[in-house]
């Protein structure tokens, strides 16, 4: 490594130690080099395991920087206003006489509060969502059973997949644990398989997520963003994420 590159990369590490997150454009101005040079430096540092690349920059790499799924109760308590915002945007897309699938999640389960459409056929594998709609006589409700995953109150497994394979819906609204690179990601492989089938069988494919999920990589790749209809999120999404993903699919916020 030449001296200039070594000094530059040490400076990137030093800046990350101070702020934990860096934008390529900011580092470029700080070190007076081109964004392309900084991008190459970040790529090299990431290959060495010293930083983690994110869109538009890098964040500090730590030894325990791994995704850990929170409990349903813990998830409900965070980013509540952002989740309400995204859920309301999702509900606005549901029209009279639609057939929709609403997947499990602390954002998607808020859609119930904002639906104004009538005579909607609602399909879900989430106990929470089923319980919300079970007394709403203006809608038709279908709960897909199977093996219960206690952590999220969601049915998964062979029987769930078998039933869902034969279902076609106009719109699906799927929650995720992370949006990273060119993919949306999920924390559980069994839930992920079910969600993939649902998305494949939907004419309009919506991911519903508060903006804190951008830049987060969970356990399993769920779906390519370019194959989605839209990502529905809140109005706090960072500009660099919005600029990146709007070239892949529509961003609704």
CORBELNOR-V294941 format. One record per residue. SS is DSSP state (@ for helix, = for strand, . for the rest). OMEGA is omega as a letter, one per 30 degrees, with the letter a starting at -180 (NA if undefined). D_LAST is the distance of its C-alpha to the last C-alpha in Angstrom with 1 decimal. Layout:
# CORBELNOR-V294941
ss = [SS | SS]
omega = [OMEGA | OMEGA]
d_last = [D_LAST | D_LAST]
This chain:
# CORBELNOR-V294941
ss = [. | . | @ | @ | @ | @ | @ | @ | @ | @ | @ | @ | @ | @ | @ | @ | @ | @ | @ | . | = | = | = | @ | @ | @ | @ | @ | @ | @ | @ | . | . | . | @ | @ | @ | @ | @ | @ | @ | @ | @ | @ | @ | @ | @ | . | . | . | = | = | = | = | . | . | = | = | = | = | . | . | . | . | . | . | . | . | . | . | . | @ | @ | @ | @ | @ | . | . | . | @ | @ | @ | @ | @ | @ | @ | @ | @ | @ | @ | @ | . | . | . | . | . | . | . | = | = | = | = | . | . | . | . | . | @ | @ | @ | @ | @ | @ | @ | . | . | . | . | . | . | = | = | = | = | . | = | @ | @ | @ | @ | @ | @ | @ | . | . | . | . | . | . | = | = | = | = | . | . | . | = | = | = | . | . | . | . | = | = | = | . | @ | @ | @ | @ | @ | @ | @ | . | . | . | . | = | = | = | = | = | = | = | . | . | = | = | = | . | . | = | = | = | = | . | . | @ | @ | @ | @ | @ | @ | @ | @ | @ | @ | @ | @ | . | = | = | = | = | = | = | = | . | . | @ | @ | @ | = | . | . | . | . | . | = | = | = | = | = | @ | @ | @ | . | . | = | = | = | . | . | . | . | . | . | @ | @ | @ | @ | @ | @ | @ | . | . | . | . | = | = | = | .]
omega = [l | a | a | l | a | l | a | a | l | l | l | l | a | l | l | l | a | a | l | l | a | l | a | a | l | a | l | l | a | a | l | l | a | l | l | l | l | l | l | l | a | l | a | l | l | l | l | l | a | l | l | l | l | a | l | a | a | l | a | l | l | a | a | a | a | a | l | a | l | l | l | l | l | l | a | a | a | l | a | a | l | l | l | a | a | l | l | l | l | a | a | a | a | a | l | l | l | l | a | l | l | a | a | l | a | l | a | a | l | l | a | a | a | l | l | a | l | l | l | l | a | l | l | l | a | l | a | a | l | a | l | a | a | l | a | a | a | l | l | a | l | l | l | a | a | l | a | l | a | a | a | a | a | l | a | l | a | a | l | a | a | a | a | l | a | a | l | a | l | a | l | l | a | l | a | l | l | l | a | a | a | a | l | a | a | a | a | a | l | l | a | l | l | a | l | l | l | a | l | a | a | l | l | a | a | l | a | a | l | a | l | a | l | a | l | l | l | a | a | l | a | a | l | a | a | l | l | l | a | l | l | a | a | a | l | a | l | a | a | l | a | l | a | a | l | l | a | a | l | l | l | l | NA]
d_last = [44.3 | 45.3 | 45.4 | 42.7 | 40.2 | 41.3 | 41.0 | 37.5 | 36.3 | 38.0 | 36.2 | 32.8 | 33.9 | 35.0 | 31.8 | 29.9 | 32.4 | 31.4 | 27.6 | 26.7 | 24.0 | 24.6 | 22.8 | 25.0 | 24.8 | 26.0 | 28.8 | 29.8 | 30.4 | 32.1 | 34.5 | 34.9 | 34.4 | 32.1 | 28.7 | 30.3 | 33.1 | 30.8 | 28.8 | 32.2 | 33.2 | 30.2 | 30.9 | 34.5 | 33.7 | 31.4 | 34.2 | 36.5 | 34.1 | 33.9 | 30.1 | 27.0 | 25.0 | 21.3 | 19.2 | 20.3 | 22.9 | 24.7 | 25.1 | 28.4 | 30.0 | 31.7 | 34.1 | 32.1 | 28.6 | 28.0 | 25.3 | 26.7 | 25.1 | 24.9 | 26.2 | 24.2 | 25.3 | 24.3 | 20.8 | 20.3 | 21.4 | 18.8 | 15.3 | 15.5 | 13.2 | 10.3 | 11.3 | 11.7 | 8.2 | 7.0 | 10.3 | 9.9 | 7.0 | 9.5 | 12.4 | 11.6 | 12.2 | 15.6 | 18.4 | 22.1 | 24.3 | 21.7 | 22.8 | 20.2 | 20.4 | 18.6 | 19.4 | 20.4 | 18.3 | 17.5 | 13.9 | 14.8 | 17.7 | 15.8 | 14.6 | 18.2 | 17.7 | 15.3 | 16.9 | 18.7 | 20.0 | 23.7 | 25.9 | 23.3 | 24.9 | 23.2 | 24.4 | 23.9 | 26.0 | 24.8 | 27.3 | 24.8 | 22.7 | 26.1 | 27.4 | 24.5 | 25.1 | 28.9 | 30.0 | 27.6 | 30.2 | 28.0 | 26.4 | 28.2 | 27.6 | 28.7 | 28.9 | 29.8 | 32.3 | 33.8 | 34.4 | 32.5 | 30.6 | 31.1 | 28.6 | 25.6 | 27.5 | 26.9 | 29.5 | 30.1 | 33.1 | 35.3 | 35.3 | 31.6 | 31.2 | 34.1 | 32.6 | 29.1 | 30.6 | 31.8 | 28.6 | 26.3 | 23.1 | 20.8 | 17.6 | 17.2 | 14.7 | 15.8 | 15.4 | 16.4 | 18.2 | 17.1 | 15.5 | 18.3 | 19.6 | 19.2 | 18.9 | 17.2 | 19.9 | 21.4 | 24.2 | 26.6 | 28.2 | 29.2 | 25.8 | 24.6 | 27.2 | 26.2 | 22.5 | 23.5 | 25.7 | 23.1 | 20.6 | 23.6 | 24.5 | 21.3 | 20.6 | 16.8 | 15.7 | 12.4 | 12.0 | 10.3 | 10.3 | 9.8 | 9.7 | 13.5 | 14.2 | 13.7 | 17.3 | 18.8 | 21.4 | 22.7 | 25.9 | 25.3 | 23.4 | 21.6 | 20.3 | 19.7 | 16.1 | 17.6 | 18.7 | 15.4 | 13.7 | 10.1 | 8.5 | 6.1 | 5.2 | 5.1 | 5.4 | 8.7 | 8.5 | 11.7 | 12.1 | 14.6 | 12.5 | 9.8 | 12.9 | 14.7 | 12.5 | 11.4 | 15.1 | 15.3 | 12.8 | 9.7 | 6.4 | 3.8 | 0.0]
